Amino acid sequence: MKILIIGAAGMIGMQLAKSIVKDDFSGRINDITLFDVIPPKIERDKNSYKIKTGDISDPNIISDLISQKPDIIYNLAAIVSGDAEENFQKGWDINTKATWHLLEEVRKEFVASNGSYKPKFIYTSSLAVFSGPYPDAINDDFSPNPETSYGSQKLVGEVLISEYSRKGYLDGIALRLPTIVVRPGKPNKAASSFYSSIIREPLNGLEAILPVSEDLCHWFASPQSAVGFLKHAAKLDFKKLGNNRSLNLPGVSCSIAEQILALEGIAGTKVSKLIKRIPDKNIEKIVKNWPQNFIADRAIQLGFSADKNFKEIIKLYIDEEINT
């Protein structure tokens, strides 16, 4: 079995690669290719995987990647929400056009092989495909209606995956990931970056900026859950998806005030006092209309599972990033 991870230098991509190499999908993997614009920083035996770099918006590079006929393609590459809003063309090139070129190259290989090549295509989408007004909890029938460039780009990707799956060129799934926290490392350009910062920085003795109101509620999952989602999707019987290839995933609904209380319950008020309230209207404009709660029945019935509460998410970060 061959696996291709596009966007492998990102936090989720690196953790996914490490996890796949560790358990080897029950010994069925003989080739793993990690692709990104920069080499992923993974300290493992280099014989465990191949590393390729390049610009995913380049059709020639995409053609080379798909010519290897990977059995499972993870497309994690993305220009994140804040960056996509500020850099319109860049967002569409990476988040949408590159996805279309990937699907087209798969279709060409399918045709050339007389239908014998038909990979699983696993795409990370986003809750940004939704906008309000919201019910108390979004169920699987709630219609997407994005109000940001990032959300629009991700939704177009979802539609493309459904279409190419319907035509039989591949087996695709779009996973609408919760906001992933607590992310290790430094903040990125995602509008949601502060959700990790207000936990990560105080736990490491640093100040963090909270740019929005504490009553803002959102839907979260840990990096460990995200990796679990992606690995479970690869093993899923795609016939169970029917014609609906987009999936809301389980998570934890939590307000910022509840996040801070969970932090205080683990590390004390001395740590939480490192959070500084500095409003940012641009960030608030993006995130205030993001969904707050889900009833992810379909995903749960398909075997996806997530964290139980926000304290568990914080403890996972401490165990993985501070206590190791």
C-alpha positions in Angstrom: 0.0 0.0 0.0 1.3 3.5 -0.9 0.3 6.6 1.1 0.8 10.2 0.0 0.5 13.0 2.6 0.2 16.4 1.1 0.8 19.2 3.6 3.1 16.8 5.7 5.1 19.7 7.2 2.1 21.0 9.1 1.5 19.9 12.7 -1.3 17.5 11.8 0.6 16.2 8.8 3.7 15.4 10.8 1.8 13.7 13.6 -0.2 11.7 11.1 3.0 10.6 9.4 4.6 9.5 12.7 1.5 7.6 13.7 1.2 5.8 10.4 4.9 4.8 10.4 4.6 3.6 14.0 1.6 1.2 13.5 2.2 0.6 9.7 -1.6 0.0 9.2 -1.1 -3.6 10.4 1.9 -4.2 8.2 0.2 -3.3 4.9 2.3 -0.2 4.0 5.3 -0.4 1.7 5.6 3.3 0.6 4.9 6.6 2.3 5.6 10.0 0.6 5.5 13.2 2.6 5.0 16.3 0.5 5.1 20.0 1.4 6.6 23.3 0.4 9.3 22.7 3.0 10.6 19.3 4.3 8.7 18.0 7.3 10.8 18.0 10.5 10.3 14.3 11.4 13.1 12.6 13.3 12.7 9.0 12.1 14.6 6.5 10.0 14.6 8.0 6.6 14.0 4.6 5.1 10.4 4.8 6.6 9.3 7.4 4.1 10.2 9.5 1.0 10.2 13.3 1.3 9.3 15.6 -1.7 9.0 19.4 -1.7 7.4 21.9 -4.1 4.5 24.2 -4.7 1.2 22.3 -4.7 -0.3 24.9 -7.0 2.1 23.7 -9.8 0.2 21.2 -12.0 3.5 19.6 -13.0 4.4 18.7 -9.4 0.9 17.4 -8.9 1.2 15.2 -12.0 4.5 13.7 -10.6 3.0 13.0 -7.2 -0.1 11.2 -8.6 1.9 9.3 -11.3 3.3 7.2 -8.4 -0.3 5.9 -7.9 -0.7 6.2 -4.2 -3.5 4.1 -2.7 -4.4 6.7 -0.1 -4.0 10.4 -0.7 -4.3 12.8 2.2 -4.8 16.4 1.1 -4.0 18.5 4.2 -2.4 21.4 2.4 -4.2 24.7 3.0 -3.8 28.5 3.2 -5.3 29.1 6.6 -8.3 31.3 7.3 -6.8 34.7 8.1 -4.2 34.3 5.3 -6.8 33.2 2.8 -8.9 36.3 3.6 -6.0 38.7 3.2 -4.5 36.9 0.1 -7.4 36.1 -2.1 -5.6 34.7 -5.1 -3.2 32.7 -3.0 -6.1 31.1 -1.1 -7.9 30.0 -4.2 -4.7 28.7 -5.8 -3.8 26.5 -2.9 -7.1 25.6 -1.3 -9.2 25.0 -4.4 -7.3 25.0 -7.7 -4.7 22.6 -6.4 -7.4 20.3 -5.1 -9.0 20.3 -8.6 -5.6 19.5 -10.2 -5.1 16.6 -7.8 -8.5 15.2 -8.6 -7.9 15.6 -12.4 -4.6 13.8 -12.2 -6.3 10.9 -10.4 -9.0 10.8 -13.0 -6.4 10.7 -15.8 -4.7 7.7 -14.1 -8.0 6.0 -13.6 -8.8 6.3 -17.3 -5.3 5.2 -18.3 -5.5 2.2 -16.1 -9.0 1.3 -17.5 -10.4 1.8 -14.0 -8.0 -0.3 -12.0 -6.5 2.7 -10.2 -9.0 4.1 -7.8 -7.5 5.6 -4.6 -9.0 6.9 -1.4 -8.8 10.7 -1.3 -9.1 12.1 2.2 -9.5 15.9 2.3 -9.5 18.1 5.4 -12.3 20.6 5.2 -13.4 23.1 7.8 -16.3 24.3 10.0 -15.8 27.6 8.1 -18.1 26.2 5.4 -21.0 27.1 7.7 -22.5 30.5 8.8 -25.3 31.6 11.1 -27.9 32.0 12.3 -27.3 28.6 13.9 -29.6 26.2 15.9 -28.4 25.2 19.4 -26.5 22.4 17.8 -25.8 21.8 14.1 -27.0 18.4 12.8 -25.9 16.6 9.7 -28.7 18.2 7.6 -27.6 21.8 8.2 -26.6 23.4 4.9 -23.2 25.0 4.5 -23.2 28.7 3.5 -19.7 30.2 4.0 -19.1 33.9 4.6 -15.3 33.8 4.3 -12.9 33.1 1.4 -11.4 30.2 3.3 -14.9 28.6 3.9 -15.8 29.2 0.3 -12.6 27.6 -0.9 -13.1 24.6 1.3 -16.7 24.1 0.3 -15.8 24.1 -3.4 -13.2 21.4 -2.6 -16.0 19.4 -1.0 -18.2 19.7 -4.0 -15.4 18.6 -6.3 -14.7 15.5 -4.2 -18.3 14.5 -4.2 -18.5 14.9 -8.0 -15.3 12.9 -8.7 -16.5 10.2 -6.3 -19.9 10.1 -7.9 -18.3 9.6 -11.3 -16.3 6.7 -9.9 -12.8 8.1 -10.5 -11.9 7.8 -6.8 -13.3 7.2 -3.3 -13.3 10.6 -1.6 -14.3 12.0 1.8 -14.2 15.6 3.1 -13.6 15.7 6.9 -14.9 18.9 8.5 -12.4 19.1 11.3 -13.2 20.9 14.5 -10.7 23.6 15.5 -7.7 21.7 16.6 -6.2 22.7 20.0 -3.8 22.7 21.7 -1.4 23.1 18.8 2.3 23.0 19.8 4.8 25.5 18.5 4.2 29.1 17.5 1.0 30.9 16.4 0.2 30.8 12.7 -2.0 33.1 10.5 -5.2 31.2 11.2 -7.9 33.4 12.7 -8.4 30.6 15.2 -4.8 30.5 16.3 -5.5 32.3 19.6 -7.6 29.3 20.8 -4.3 27.4 21.2 -2.2 30.4 22.3 -4.3 31.2 25.3 -3.6 27.6 26.6 -0.2 26.9 25.2 1.6 30.1 26.1 0.5 30.4 29.7 1.4 26.8 30.3 4.9 27.6 29.1 5.1 30.8 31.3 4.4 33.2 28.5 1.8 35.9 28.0 -1.0 35.2 25.5 -3.4 37.6 23.8 -7.1 37.0 23.8 -8.6 39.1 20.9 -12.3 38.2 21.3 -15.0 38.1 24.0 -14.9 35.3 26.6 -18.5 34.3 25.9 -17.6 33.1 22.3 -18.2 29.4 22.1 -16.7 27.0 19.5 -16.1 23.3 18.6 -12.8 21.7 19.4 -10.8 18.5 19.1 -7.2 17.6 20.1 -4.4 16.9 17.6 -4.6 13.3 18.8 -8.3 13.2 17.8 -7.5 14.8 14.4 -4.9 12.0 13.7 -7.4 9.5 14.8 -10.1 10.9 12.4 -7.6 10.7 9.4 -6.5 7.2 10.1 -10.0 6.0 10.7 -11.1 7.5 7.4 -8.5 5.5 5.6 -9.9 2.3 7.0 -13.5 3.2 6.4 -15.8 1.4 4.0 -16.6 4.3 1.7 -19.8 2.6 0.5 -21.3 3.6 3.9 -21.0 7.3 2.9 -23.4 7.0 0.0 -23.5 10.1 -2.1 -22.8 12.5 0.8 -19.0 12.7 1.0 -18.8 15.6 3.5 -18.8 14.7 7.2 -19.1 16.8 10.4 -16.8 15.3 13.0 -17.3 14.9 16.8 -15.7 17.3 19.2 -16.1 19.4 22.4 -18.3 22.5 22.5 -16.7 25.1 24.9 -16.7 28.8 25.5 -13.5 30.7 26.0 -14.5 31.3 29.6 -14.9 27.6 30.0 -11.5 27.0 28.4 -9.9 29.4 30.9 -11.7 27.7 33.8 -10.4 24.3 32.6 -6.9 25.8 32.4 -7.2 27.1 36.0 -8.5 23.8 37.2 -5.3 22.1 35.9 -2.6 24.8 36.4 -4.1 27.5 38.7 -5.0 31.2 38.4 -1.4 32.3 38.3 -1.1 30.7 34.9 -4.5 32.0 33.6 -3.5 35.6 34.6 -0.9 35.5 31.7 -3.9 35.8 29.3 -4.2 39.5 28.2 -7.5 40.8 26.8 -6.7 42.9 23.7 -9.7 43.1 21.3 -9.0 42.6 17.5 -12.0 43.5 15.4 -10.7 41.8 12.3 -10.3 38.4 14.1 -13.6 38.8 15.8 -15.3 39.5 12.5 -14.0 36.2 11.1 -14.6 33.9 14.1 -17.8 35.3 15.6 -19.9 33.5 12.9 -18.2 30.2 13.2 -20.4 27.3 14.6 -20.5 26.6 18.3 -21.9 23.1 18.7 -22.6 19.9 16.6 -24.7 16.8 16.8 -22.3 14.6 14.8 -24.5 11.5 14.7 -23.4 10.3 11.3 -19.7 10.4 12.0 -20.2 8.7 15.4 -22.2 5.9 13.7 -19.3 5.5 11.2 -16.9 5.0 14.1 -15.3 8.4 14.5 -14.6 9.5 18.1 -13.1 12.5 19.8 -12.2 14.0 23.2 -14.7 13.9 26.1 -14.1 17.5 27.5 -11.7 20.4 27.3 -9.7 19.4 30.3 -8.8 16.2 28.5 -7.6 18.3 25.6 -5.3 20.3 27.8 -4.0 17.3 29.6 -3.1 15.7 26.3 -1.1 18.7 25.4 0.7 18.7 28.7 1.5 15.0 28.4 2.7 15.2 24.8 4.5 18.5 24.7 5.5 19.5 28.3 6.0 16.3 30.3 8.0 14.5 27.5 
